[in-house]
Amino acid sequence: MKPKMQVGIWIRVSTEDQAQGESPEHHEERARAYAKFNNWEIVTVYHLEAVSGKSVMEHPEAKRMLREVRSGAIQGLIFSKLARLARNTIELLKFSDIFQECGASLVSLQESIDTSTPAGRLFYTVIAAMAQWEREEISSRVAASVPIRAELGKPLGGAAPFGYTWKGKELQINPTEAPIRKQMYDLFLLHRRLHVVANELNKLGHRTRNGSKFTHTTIERLLRDPMAKGFRRANYTKSRGEKKHWDLKPESEWVITPCPAIVTEEVWAQCNEIIEGRVSKRTKAPRKSVHLFSGTLMCGCGGKMYVPSRVSKYVCQDCKQTHISTEDIEEIYFEQLRGFLLSKDELPTFIARTEAAMEAAQIGFESANSEKVKVREQMDGIIKLHSLGQIPTDRFKEYYAPLDEQFRQLGNTVERHAAELDYLKVQMLNGDHILSNAEDLYDRWPKMSKEEKRQTVEELTRSIVIDGEDITITFSYAPPLLENTPTAERNLMDSYWPLT
């Protein structure tokens, strides 16, 4: 049986929010009710009461949450609305990037966003695209000024490379570091090993500018830099993004300006010829998996299933006992799509029933909430009468306790209706998204390429678990309000393949 998704609850209510009646308890109960509807397991609650949303990523609770997302301790985070997660757009997008990298879900109840669903992922894709466009606009304006400043020999930001220093706007030799950088070339021509050069420099007591020991990667970077032979490069790299590697731009875009040399062009060329010869012998990175269900197909024992080389079966990497042919699992999955996807004829029924359920939940919510307000007024009246001495202390509980119990019961009812509304809103959004993007998927499947099929599996499927003689296919969305909806959990072993 597939384990429950483990989630955390994010509670951030500022002092101003609390003054307006938004209690942390209210937000927590609403989140717990939504998790119960989805059969998720709540493992932790992150409390940031009375904390401003201007900047939260450095808060201890936020750091704890991100650690647990990265470690896999939680696979999702529930919060009442996006403004409760963070008011800073940059931080909000950073949270989204981290969760996407870790394969975790963000669930905003008020906006009906659940990134464990296709529609939720679509929303964040749009948000990310808008943010990317804004970043690229800023980047293009900055990039336009770089070649001009480089050709004028002006600083482009950042410290001068090792061996050099900026004196005002002029690049000059650093008398302390330049001899060490020259020694790197001499040692490399002698030993022809980057590790050996790093070790030799460290034994001599030399260190990098920040006090660290030299490494082979630092040595290679400095040996390759043509600045040492008197050619300063600028506008030659492009960032892939924050904390990622840089790519070289076409040489036609580089800006080369003269600068003081530390070694001759002949020495620089000899060292780089050796490095290039060694790089060409390095092994290439392995190919990405092309199998449709890699990362999605799991064994009942908890192990991941993969396709070994020269074998056309998925095999459990842990128990080695469960296996299924690649053709059979695709045929099973293909047949399940027919029951999963909404048709155009079914959509009006689905929408009508969902709207009716939402209306009933809204009526129940408003009724219970109105009754809750009345009971609260009665409780306040009891307290006032007691403070005036009209209700003796020994009888206060007799009057107050029944109202307090009713108030808490009504609170639970309000939260249950609110969670039901949240759930139905997400389902409505998902139903429309699934239909608009995949209504003809069943007909198109046989004609799709492997890459298209794999993207579809990743988009629509939460997991596929083979446990004994049962195959359980859990889609990211299934219409809950249509009668006779086919189950995605069936015993399919006997009709497709044996466990031998």
C-alpha positions as CSV (number, residue, x, y, z in Angstrom):
1,M,0.0,0.0,0.0
2,K,1.3,3.4,-0.9
3,P,2.4,5.4,2.1
4,K,0.6,8.6,3.0
5,M,2.2,11.8,1.7
6,Q,3.9,13.6,4.7
7,V,3.2,17.3,4.9
8,G,3.9,20.3,7.1
9,I,1.6,23.2,8.0
10,W,2.9,26.8,7.7
11,I,1.5,29.2,10.2
12,R,2.5,32.8,9.8
13,V,0.1,35.4,11.3
14,S,1.5,38.9,11.9
15,T,0.6,41.0,14.9
16,E,-1.6,43.1,12.6
17,D,-3.4,40.0,11.4
18,Q,-4.1,38.8,14.9
19,A,-5.5,42.1,15.8
20,Q,-8.0,41.6,13.0
21,G,-9.1,38.3,14.4
22,E,-7.0,35.9,12.3
23,S,-5.8,33.5,14.9
24,P,-3.0,30.9,14.3
25,E,-5.4,28.2,15.5
26,H,-7.9,29.1,12.8
27,H,-5.3,28.7,10.1
28,E,-4.0,25.4,11.5
29,E,-7.4,23.8,11.8
30,R,-8.2,24.8,8.2
31,A,-5.0,23.2,7.0
32,R,-5.5,20.0,9.1
33,A,-9.0,19.6,7.6
34,Y,-7.7,19.9,4.1
35,A,-4.9,17.4,4.8
36,K,-7.6,15.0,6.1
37,F,-9.6,15.3,2.9
38,N,-6.5,14.3,0.9
39,N,-5.5,11.5,3.3
40,W,-2.2,13.2,4.0
41,E,-0.2,12.8,7.2
42,I,0.8,16.0,9.1
43,V,4.2,15.5,10.6
44,T,5.1,19.0,11.7
45,V,3.8,22.6,12.1
46,Y,6.0,25.6,11.5
47,H,5.0,28.5,13.7
48,L,5.9,32.1,12.8
49,E,3.3,34.0,14.8
50,A,3.7,37.8,14.9
51,V,6.3,37.6,12.1
52,S,6.2,40.1,9.2
53,G,6.0,38.6,5.7
54,K,8.5,41.2,4.3
55,S,11.3,38.7,4.7
56,V,11.0,35.2,6.2
57,M,13.6,33.0,4.6
58,E,16.2,33.7,7.3
59,H,13.7,32.9,10.1
60,P,14.7,29.8,12.1
61,E,11.4,28.1,11.3
62,A,11.8,28.8,7.6
63,K,15.3,27.3,7.6
64,R,14.0,24.3,9.5
65,M,11.2,23.9,6.9
66,L,13.6,24.1,4.0
67,R,16.0,21.6,5.6
68,E,13.2,19.1,6.0
69,V,12.0,19.6,2.4
70,R,15.5,19.0,1.1
71,S,15.9,15.9,3.3
72,G,12.5,14.5,2.2
73,A,11.1,14.6,5.8
74,I,8.1,16.4,4.3
75,Q,6.8,16.2,0.7
76,G,4.4,19.1,0.9
77,L,3.6,22.4,2.7
78,I,0.0,23.7,3.4
79,F,-0.7,27.3,4.2
80,S,-3.9,29.4,4.1
81,K,-2.9,31.8,1.3
82,L,0.2,32.9,-0.6
83,A,0.5,36.1,1.5
84,R,0.9,33.9,4.6
85,L,3.9,32.1,3.1
86,A,5.6,35.3,2.2
87,R,4.8,38.8,1.0
88,N,8.1,39.2,-0.8
89,T,7.7,38.1,-4.4
90,I,11.3,37.2,-4.7
91,E,11.2,34.9,-1.6
92,L,7.9,33.4,-2.8
93,L,9.5,32.4,-6.1
94,K,12.6,31.1,-4.3
95,F,10.4,28.9,-2.2
96,S,8.7,27.6,-5.4
97,D,12.1,26.9,-7.0
98,I,13.3,24.9,-4.0
99,F,10.1,22.9,-3.7
100,Q,10.2,22.1,-7.5
101,E,13.8,21.0,-7.2
102,C,13.0,18.7,-4.3
103,G,9.8,17.3,-5.9
104,A,7.7,18.7,-3.1
105,S,4.3,20.4,-3.3
106,L,3.1,23.8,-2.2
107,V,-0.6,24.1,-1.2
108,S,-2.3,27.5,-0.9
109,L,-5.9,27.1,0.3
110,Q,-7.4,30.5,-0.5
111,E,-6.0,30.6,-4.1
112,S,-6.9,26.9,-4.6
113,I,-3.4,26.1,-5.6
114,D,-1.9,22.6,-5.0
115,T,1.3,22.0,-6.9
116,S,0.8,18.2,-6.4
117,T,-1.9,18.6,-9.1
118,P,-1.4,19.4,-12.8
119,A,-3.4,22.7,-12.5
120,G,-1.3,23.8,-9.5
121,R,1.9,23.1,-11.4
122,L,0.5,25.1,-14.4
123,F,-0.1,28.1,-12.1
124,Y,3.5,28.1,-10.9
125,T,4.8,27.6,-14.4
126,V,3.0,30.8,-15.4
127,I,4.4,32.6,-12.3
128,A,7.9,31.4,-13.0
129,A,7.7,32.4,-16.7
130,M,6.7,36.0,-15.7
131,A,9.5,36.1,-13.2
132,Q,12.0,34.8,-15.7
133,W,10.9,37.5,-18.2
134,E,11.4,40.2,-15.6
135,R,14.9,38.8,-14.7
136,E,15.8,38.6,-18.4
137,E,14.7,42.2,-19.0
138,I,16.9,43.4,-16.1
139,S,19.8,41.2,-17.3
140,S,19.6,42.5,-20.9
141,R,19.8,46.1,-19.7
142,V,22.9,45.3,-17.5
143,A,24.5,43.2,-20.3
144,A,24.2,46.0,-22.8
145,S,26.5,48.2,-20.7
146,V,29.1,45.5,-20.1
147,P,30.9,45.5,-23.5
148,I,31.2,49.3,-23.4
149,R,32.7,49.4,-19.9
150,A,35.0,46.5,-20.8
151,E,36.4,48.2,-23.9
152,L,37.1,51.2,-21.8
153,G,39.0,49.0,-19.4
154,K,36.8,49.9,-16.5
155,P,36.0,47.5,-13.6
156,L,32.9,45.4,-14.2
157,G,32.3,44.6,-10.5
158,G,33.9,42.1,-8.2
159,A,37.4,41.7,-7.1
160,A,40.4,41.5,-9.4
161,P,41.6,37.9,-10.2
162,F,44.3,36.3,-8.1
163,G,47.7,38.0,-9.0
164,Y,46.1,41.4,-9.8
165,T,44.6,44.3,-7.9
166,W,42.5,47.4,-8.8
167,K,44.1,50.8,-8.2
168,G,41.2,53.1,-8.7
169,K,40.0,52.1,-12.2
170,E,43.4,50.6,-13.3
171,L,44.3,46.9,-13.2
172,Q,47.8,46.4,-11.8
173,I,50.0,43.5,-10.8
174,N,49.6,42.4,-7.1
175,P,53.3,42.2,-5.9
176,T,52.4,39.5,-3.3
177,E,50.1,37.2,-5.4
178,A,51.7,37.5,-8.9
179,P,54.8,35.5,-8.0
180,I,52.6,32.7,-6.6
181,R,50.6,32.6,-9.8
182,K,53.7,32.5,-12.0
183,Q,55.0,29.6,-9.9
184,M,51.8,27.7,-10.7
185,Y,52.8,27.6,-14.4
186,D,56.4,26.6,-13.6
187,L,55.2,23.7,-11.3
188,F,52.6,22.5,-13.9
189,L,55.2,22.4,-16.7
190,L,57.4,20.3,-14.3
191,H,54.8,17.9,-12.9
192,R,51.9,18.1,-15.4
193,R,49.4,17.3,-12.6
194,L,46.9,19.8,-11.1
195,H,46.7,18.0,-7.8
196,V,50.5,18.0,-7.5
197,V,50.7,21.7,-8.1
198,A,48.0,22.4,-5.5
199,N,49.8,20.2,-2.9
200,E,53.2,21.8,-3.6
201,L,51.8,25.4,-3.2
202,N,50.0,24.4,0.0
203,K,53.2,22.8,1.4
204,L,55.1,26.1,0.7
205,G,52.5,27.9,2.9
206,H,50.7,29.6,0.0
207,R,47.0,30.2,0.3
208,T,44.2,31.7,-1.8
209,R,43.0,35.2,-1.2
210,N,40.4,34.1,1.3
211,G,42.9,32.0,3.3
212,S,41.8,28.6,1.9
213,K,44.2,25.9,0.6
214,F,44.6,25.6,-3.2
215,T,42.7,22.9,-5.0
216,H,43.1,21.4,-8.4
217,T,40.0,23.2,-9.7
218,T,41.4,26.5,-8.6
219,I,44.7,25.8,-10.2
220,E,43.0,24.8,-13.5
221,R,40.9,27.9,-13.6
222,L,43.9,30.2,-13.0
223,L,46.1,28.4,-15.5
224,R,43.4,28.7,-18.2
225,D,42.7,32.4,-17.6
226,P,44.5,34.3,-20.5
227,M,44.8,37.4,-18.2
228,A,48.1,35.9,-17.0
229,K,49.6,36.3,-20.5
230,G,48.3,39.9,-20.8
231,F,44.8,39.4,-22.3
232,R,41.9,40.4,-20.1
233,R,38.6,38.8,-21.2
234,A,35.2,40.4,-20.5
235,N,31.7,39.7,-21.5
236,Y,32.6,36.1,-22.2
237,T,30.4,34.2,-19.9
238,K,26.7,33.9,-19.2
239,S,25.1,32.7,-16.0
240,R,22.7,29.8,-16.0
241,G,21.1,31.1,-12.8
242,E,21.8,31.6,-9.1
243,K,24.3,29.2,-7.7
244,K,24.7,27.5,-11.1
245,H,27.6,27.1,-13.6
246,W,28.5,29.7,-16.3
247,D,28.4,29.1,-20.0
248,L,30.9,30.6,-22.5
249,K,29.4,33.1,-24.9
250,P,30.5,33.0,-28.6
251,E,34.0,34.4,-29.1
252,S,32.6,37.1,-31.3
253,E,30.9,38.7,-28.2
254,W,34.1,38.6,-26.1
255,V,35.8,41.9,-25.3
256,I,39.6,41.5,-25.1
257,T,41.7,44.3,-23.6
258,P,45.5,44.4,-22.8
259,C,46.6,44.1,-19.2
260,P,50.0,43.5,-17.4
261,A,51.3,40.0,-18.1
262,I,52.6,37.6,-15.4
263,V,53.9,34.8,-17.8
264,T,54.9,34.8,-21.4
265,E,52.4,33.7,-24.1
266,E,54.6,30.6,-24.8
267,V,54.4,29.4,-21.2
268,W,50.7,29.9,-21.1
269,A,50.2,28.1,-24.4
270,Q,52.3,25.1,-23.3
271,C,50.3,24.7,-20.0
272,N,47.0,24.9,-21.8
273,E,47.9,22.4,-24.4
274,I,48.6,19.9,-21.6
275,I,45.3,20.7,-20.0
276,E,43.3,20.4,-23.2
277,G,44.9,17.0,-23.9
278,R,43.8,15.7,-20.4
279,V,40.3,17.1,-20.7
280,S,39.7,15.4,-24.1
281,K,40.3,12.0,-22.4
282,R,37.7,12.5,-19.7
283,T,34.7,10.3,-19.9
284,K,31.4,11.7,-21.0
285,A,28.3,12.0,-18.8
286,P,25.9,9.0,-18.9
287,R,22.8,9.3,-21.0
288,K,19.4,10.3,-19.3
289,S,16.9,7.5,-18.9
290,V,14.5,7.2,-21.7
291,H,12.1,4.7,-20.1
292,L,8.6,6.0,-19.5
293,F,8.1,5.0,-15.9
294,S,11.6,5.6,-14.4
295,G,11.1,7.4,-11.1
296,T,7.4,6.7,-11.0
297,L,7.2,2.9,-10.9
298,M,7.7,1.5,-7.3
299,C,7.7,-2.0,-5.8
300,G,5.5,-2.8,-2.9
301,C,8.6,-3.4,-0.8
302,G,9.4,0.3,-1.2
303,G,12.2,-0.1,-3.7
304,K,12.4,1.8,-7.0
305,M,12.0,-0.1,-10.2
306,Y,14.4,0.4,-13.1
307,V,15.3,-1.2,-16.5
308,P,18.8,-2.9,-16.4
309,S,21.0,-2.8,-19.5
310,R,20.1,-5.3,-22.2
311,V,16.8,-6.1,-20.4
312,S,13.3,-5.1,-21.4
313,K,11.8,-5.4,-17.9
314,Y,11.4,-3.1,-14.9
315,V,13.1,-4.8,-11.9
316,C,12.9,-3.8,-8.2
317,Q,16.4,-2.6,-7.2
318,D,15.9,-3.8,-3.6
319,C,14.1,-7.1,-3.6
320,K,14.9,-8.1,-7.2
321,Q,11.8,-10.3,-7.1
322,T,9.2,-7.9,-8.7
323,H,9.5,-7.3,-12.4
324,I,7.3,-6.4,-15.3
325,S,8.0,-6.0,-19.0
326,T,8.2,-2.4,-20.4
327,E,5.5,-3.3,-23.0
328,D,3.0,-4.7,-20.4
329,I,3.2,-1.8,-18.0
330,E,2.7,0.7,-20.9
331,E,-0.4,-1.3,-22.1
332,I,-1.8,-1.3,-18.5
333,Y,-1.2,2.4,-18.1
334,F,-2.7,3.1,-21.5
335,E,-6.0,1.3,-20.7
336,Q,-6.3,3.2,-17.4
337,L,-6.2,6.5,-19.2
338,R,-9.7,5.8,-20.6
339,G,-11.2,5.7,-17.1
340,F,-9.1,8.6,-15.8
341,L,-9.8,11.3,-18.4
342,L,-12.9,13.3,-18.4
343,S,-14.8,13.5,-21.7
344,K,-16.6,16.5,-23.1
345,D,-20.0,14.8,-22.4
346,E,-19.0,14.2,-18.7
347,L,-17.7,17.6,-18.0
348,P,-21.1,19.5,-17.6
349,T,-22.2,16.8,-15.1
350,F,-18.9,17.1,-13.2
351,I,-19.2,20.9,-13.1
352,A,-22.8,20.9,-12.1
353,R,-22.3,18.4,-9.2
354,T,-19.1,20.2,-8.0
355,E,-20.9,23.5,-8.0
356,A,-23.9,22.1,-6.1
357,A,-21.5,20.6,-3.6
358,M,-19.7,23.9,-3.2
359,E,-23.0,25.7,-2.7
360,A,-24.0,23.3,0.0
361,A,-20.6,23.6,1.7
362,Q,-20.9,27.4,1.5
363,I,-24.3,27.4,3.1
364,G,-23.1,25.1,5.8
365,F,-20.1,27.3,6.4
366,E,-22.1,30.5,6.7
367,S,-24.7,28.9,8.9
368,A,-22.2,27.4,11.3
369,N,-20.2,30.6,11.4
370,S,-23.3,32.7,12.1
371,E,-24.2,30.4,15.0
372,K,-20.6,30.5,16.2
373,V,-20.8,34.4,16.4
374,K,-24.0,34.2,18.5
375,V,-22.5,31.7,20.9
376,R,-19.5,33.9,21.3
377,E,-21.7,36.8,22.2
378,Q,-23.5,34.7,24.8
379,M,-20.1,33.6,26.3
380,D,-19.0,37.3,26.5
381,G,-22.3,38.0,28.2
382,I,-21.7,35.3,30.8
383,I,-18.2,36.7,31.5
384,K,-19.6,40.2,31.9
385,L,-22.3,39.1,34.3
386,H,-19.7,37.2,36.3
387,S,-17.5,40.3,36.4
388,L,-20.5,42.3,37.7
389,G,-21.1,39.8,40.5
390,Q,-24.4,38.6,39.1
391,I,-23.1,35.1,38.5
392,P,-21.2,33.6,41.5
393,T,-17.8,32.0,40.8
394,D,-18.9,28.6,42.0
395,R,-21.6,28.5,39.4
396,F,-19.7,30.2,36.5
397,K,-18.6,26.9,35.0
398,E,-22.2,25.7,35.0
399,Y,-23.2,28.5,32.7
400,Y,-20.0,28.9,30.7
401,A,-18.9,25.3,30.0
402,P,-21.9,24.3,27.7
403,L,-21.4,27.4,25.6
404,D,-17.6,26.8,25.4
405,E,-18.2,23.2,24.2
406,Q,-20.7,24.4,21.6
407,F,-18.4,27.1,20.4
408,R,-15.6,24.6,19.9
409,Q,-17.9,22.2,18.1
410,L,-19.1,24.9,15.8
411,G,-15.5,25.9,15.1
412,N,-14.8,22.4,14.0
413,T,-17.9,22.5,11.7
414,V,-16.8,25.8,10.2
415,E,-13.3,24.4,9.5
416,R,-14.7,21.2,8.0
417,H,-16.9,23.2,5.6
418,A,-14.0,25.5,4.7
419,A,-11.7,22.5,4.0
420,E,-14.5,21.0,1.8
421,L,-14.7,24.3,-0.1
422,D,-10.9,24.4,-0.6
423,Y,-10.9,20.8,-1.8
424,L,-13.7,21.3,-4.3
425,K,-12.2,24.5,-5.7
426,V,-9.0,22.6,-6.4
427,Q,-10.9,19.7,-8.0
428,M,-12.9,22.1,-10.2
429,L,-9.7,23.8,-11.4
430,N,-8.0,20.5,-12.1
431,G,-11.0,19.1,-14.0
432,D,-11.0,22.1,-16.4
433,H,-7.2,21.9,-16.8
434,I,-7.1,18.1,-17.4
435,L,-9.9,18.4,-20.0
436,S,-8.4,21.4,-21.9
437,N,-4.9,19.8,-22.1
438,A,-5.6,16.1,-22.4
439,E,-9.2,15.4,-23.7
440,D,-7.8,13.7,-26.8
441,L,-4.8,12.1,-25.0
442,Y,-6.2,8.6,-25.2
443,D,-6.5,8.9,-29.0
444,R,-3.1,10.5,-29.4
445,W,-1.1,8.2,-27.2
446,P,-0.1,5.6,-29.8
447,K,1.2,8.3,-32.1
448,M,3.2,10.1,-29.4
449,S,7.0,10.0,-29.2
450,K,8.7,8.4,-26.2
451,E,9.7,11.8,-24.8
452,E,6.1,13.1,-25.1
453,K,4.8,9.9,-23.4
454,R,7.3,10.3,-20.6
455,Q,6.3,14.0,-20.1
456,T,2.6,12.9,-20.0
457,V,3.3,10.3,-17.3
458,E,5.2,12.8,-15.2
459,E,2.4,15.3,-15.5
460,L,-0.6,13.1,-14.8
461,T,0.8,10.3,-12.5
462,R,1.6,10.5,-8.9
463,S,2.8,6.9,-8.5
464,I,2.5,3.4,-9.8
465,V,3.0,0.7,-7.2
466,I,3.3,-3.1,-7.9
467,D,2.5,-5.0,-4.7
468,G,2.2,-8.8,-5.1
469,E,-0.4,-9.3,-7.7
470,D,-1.9,-5.8,-7.5
471,I,-1.0,-2.7,-9.6
472,T,-2.0,0.6,-8.1
473,I,-1.9,3.6,-10.4
474,T,-2.4,6.9,-8.6
475,F,-3.1,9.8,-10.9
476,S,-2.5,13.4,-9.8
477,Y,-6.2,14.0,-10.2
478,A,-9.4,11.9,-10.4
479,P,-13.0,13.2,-10.7
480,P,-14.6,12.5,-7.3
481,L,-18.1,13.5,-8.1
482,L,-18.9,11.4,-11.2
483,E,-20.8,8.1,-10.7
484,N,-19.1,4.9,-11.7
485,T,-15.7,6.4,-11.9
486,P,-13.3,3.5,-12.7
487,T,-10.9,2.7,-10.0
488,A,-7.2,3.0,-10.7
489,E,-6.4,0.1,-8.4
490,R,-6.8,-3.3,-10.0
491,N,-5.5,-6.8,-9.9
492,L,-3.9,-7.0,-13.4
493,M,-1.2,-9.5,-12.9
494,D,-3.0,-12.6,-14.2
495,S,-4.1,-11.0,-17.4
496,Y,-0.8,-9.4,-18.3
497,W,2.2,-11.2,-16.7
498,P,3.2,-13.7,-14.1
499,L,5.6,-13.2,-11.1
500,T,8.1,-15.7,-12.3
